[in-house]
Amino acid sequence: MTFGTFGYGPGDESQAQLLGPGAAMMVNSRVARRSVGTGEGCLGTGANSSLSYRMVDGQTQGAFAIDFCGRGPNVRLLESEADRVARSLHISPGPAGEGARPD
């Protein structure tokens, strides 16, 4: 599992552009997208499956990303566990002027 942020640089990306493709969902009351992949973003892990979640952070630009990489025949178990983790994620407001922070 990896966690990151993106989209904070200059530019006017829409919410749809930040979130990218995938199934619409909510994570901690935030608009999010869930997409399933073949592990292409999991370099060096030998993964043959991946699951990505992109969620807006509530600011005018920027988003959070959580990526899960899996290897083996039981991809459905990875998806089930990753969904459980994503749905239990809590994103707090963070200090004034610094934006949201995941817990």
Contacts in CASP RR format, 6 or more apart in sequence:
PFRMAT RR
TARGET T0000
AUTHOR 0000-0000-0000
METHOD contacts of the structure
MODEL  1
MTFGTFGYGPGDESQAQLLGPGAAMMVNSRVARRSVGTGEGCLGTGANSS
LSYRMVDGQTQGAFAIDFCGRGPNVRLLESEADRVARSLHISPGPAGEGA
RPD
1 66 0 8 1.000
1 67 0 8 1.000
1 68 0 8 1.000
1 69 0 8 1.000
1 82 0 8 1.000
1 85 0 8 1.000
2 65 0 8 1.000
2 66 0 8 1.000
2 67 0 8 1.000
2 69 0 8 1.000
3 64 0 8 1.000
3 65 0 8 1.000
3 66 0 8 1.000
3 67 0 8 1.000
3 102 0 8 1.000
4 64 0 8 1.000
4 65 0 8 1.000
4 66 0 8 1.000
5 57 0 8 1.000
5 62 0 8 1.000
5 63 0 8 1.000
5 64 0 8 1.000
5 65 0 8 1.000
6 18 0 8 1.000
6 62 0 8 1.000
6 63 0 8 1.000
6 65 0 8 1.000
7 13 0 8 1.000
7 18 0 8 1.000
7 61 0 8 1.000
7 62 0 8 1.000
7 63 0 8 1.000
8 61 0 8 1.000
8 62 0 8 1.000
9 61 0 8 1.000
11 61 0 8 1.000
12 61 0 8 1.000
13 61 0 8 1.000
13 62 0 8 1.000
15 31 0 8 1.000
15 56 0 8 1.000
18 54 0 8 1.000
18 56 0 8 1.000
18 61 0 8 1.000
18 62 0 8 1.000
18 63 0 8 1.000
19 31 0 8 1.000
19 32 0 8 1.000
19 33 0 8 1.000
19 54 0 8 1.000
19 55 0 8 1.000
19 56 0 8 1.000
19 63 0 8 1.000
20 33 0 8 1.000
20 35 0 8 1.000
20 54 0 8 1.000
21 33 0 8 1.000
21 35 0 8 1.000
22 33 0 8 1.000
22 34 0 8 1.000
22 35 0 8 1.000
23 33 0 8 1.000
23 34 0 8 1.000
23 35 0 8 1.000
24 31 0 8 1.000
24 32 0 8 1.000
24 33 0 8 1.000
25 32 0 8 1.000
25 33 0 8 1.000
25 34 0 8 1.000
25 53 0 8 1.000
25 86 0 8 1.000
26 32 0 8 1.000
27 53 0 8 1.000
27 55 0 8 1.000
27 86 0 8 1.000
27 87 0 8 1.000
27 89 0 8 1.000
27 91 0 8 1.000
28 55 0 8 1.000
28 89 0 8 1.000
28 90 0 8 1.000
28 91 0 8 1.000
30 55 0 8 1.000
30 56 0 8 1.000
30 57 0 8 1.000
30 58 0 8 1.000
30 91 0 8 1.000
31 55 0 8 1.000
31 56 0 8 1.000
32 53 0 8 1.000
32 54 0 8 1.000
32 55 0 8 1.000
32 56 0 8 1.000
32 86 0 8 1.000
33 53 0 8 1.000
33 54 0 8 1.000
33 55 0 8 1.000
34 51 0 8 1.000
34 52 0 8 1.000
34 53 0 8 1.000
34 83 0 8 1.000
34 86 0 8 1.000
35 51 0 8 1.000
35 52 0 8 1.000
35 54 0 8 1.000
36 49 0 8 1.000
36 50 0 8 1.000
36 51 0 8 1.000
36 79 0 8 1.000
37 49 0 8 1.000
37 50 0 8 1.000
37 51 0 8 1.000
37 52 0 8 1.000
38 48 0 8 1.000
38 49 0 8 1.000
38 50 0 8 1.000
39 45 0 8 1.000
39 46 0 8 1.000
39 47 0 8 1.000
39 48 0 8 1.000
39 49 0 8 1.000
39 50 0 8 1.000
39 69 0 8 1.000
39 70 0 8 1.000
40 50 0 8 1.000
41 47 0 8 1.000
41 50 0 8 1.000
41 67 0 8 1.000
41 69 0 8 1.000
42 50 0 8 1.000
42 67 0 8 1.000
42 69 0 8 1.000
42 70 0 8 1.000
45 69 0 8 1.000
45 70 0 8 1.000
45 71 0 8 1.000
46 69 0 8 1.000
46 71 0 8 1.000
47 69 0 8 1.000
47 70 0 8 1.000
47 71 0 8 1.000
48 70 0 8 1.000
48 71 0 8 1.000
48 72 0 8 1.000
48 75 0 8 1.000
49 69 0 8 1.000
49 70 0 8 1.000
49 71 0 8 1.000
49 72 0 8 1.000
49 75 0 8 1.000
49 78 0 8 1.000
50 67 0 8 1.000
50 68 0 8 1.000
50 69 0 8 1.000
50 70 0 8 1.000
51 67 0 8 1.000
51 68 0 8 1.000
51 78 0 8 1.000
51 79 0 8 1.000
51 82 0 8 1.000
51 83 0 8 1.000
52 65 0 8 1.000
52 66 0 8 1.000
52 67 0 8 1.000
52 68 0 8 1.000
53 65 0 8 1.000
53 66 0 8 1.000
53 67 0 8 1.000
53 82 0 8 1.000
53 86 0 8 1.000
54 63 0 8 1.000
54 64 0 8 1.000
54 65 0 8 1.000
55 63 0 8 1.000
55 64 0 8 1.000
55 65 0 8 1.000
55 91 0 8 1.000
56 62 0 8 1.000
56 63 0 8 1.000
56 64 0 8 1.000
57 63 0 8 1.000
57 64 0 8 1.000
57 91 0 8 1.000
57 99 0 8 1.000
57 100 0 8 1.000
58 99 0 8 1.000
58 100 0 8 1.000
59 99 0 8 1.000
59 100 0 8 1.000
64 91 0 8 1.000
64 100 0 8 1.000
64 102 0 8 1.000
66 85 0 8 1.000
66 86 0 8 1.000
66 89 0 8 1.000
68 78 0 8 1.000
68 81 0 8 1.000
68 82 0 8 1.000
68 85 0 8 1.000
70 78 0 8 1.000
89 102 0 8 1.000
89 103 0 8 1.000
90 102 0 8 1.000
90 103 0 8 1.000
91 100 0 8 1.000
91 101 0 8 1.000
91 102 0 8 1.000
91 103 0 8 1.000
92 100 0 8 1.000
92 101 0 8 1.000
92 102 0 8 1.000
92 103 0 8 1.000
93 99 0 8 1.000
93 100 0 8 1.000
93 101 0 8 1.000
94 100 0 8 1.000
94 101 0 8 1.000
END
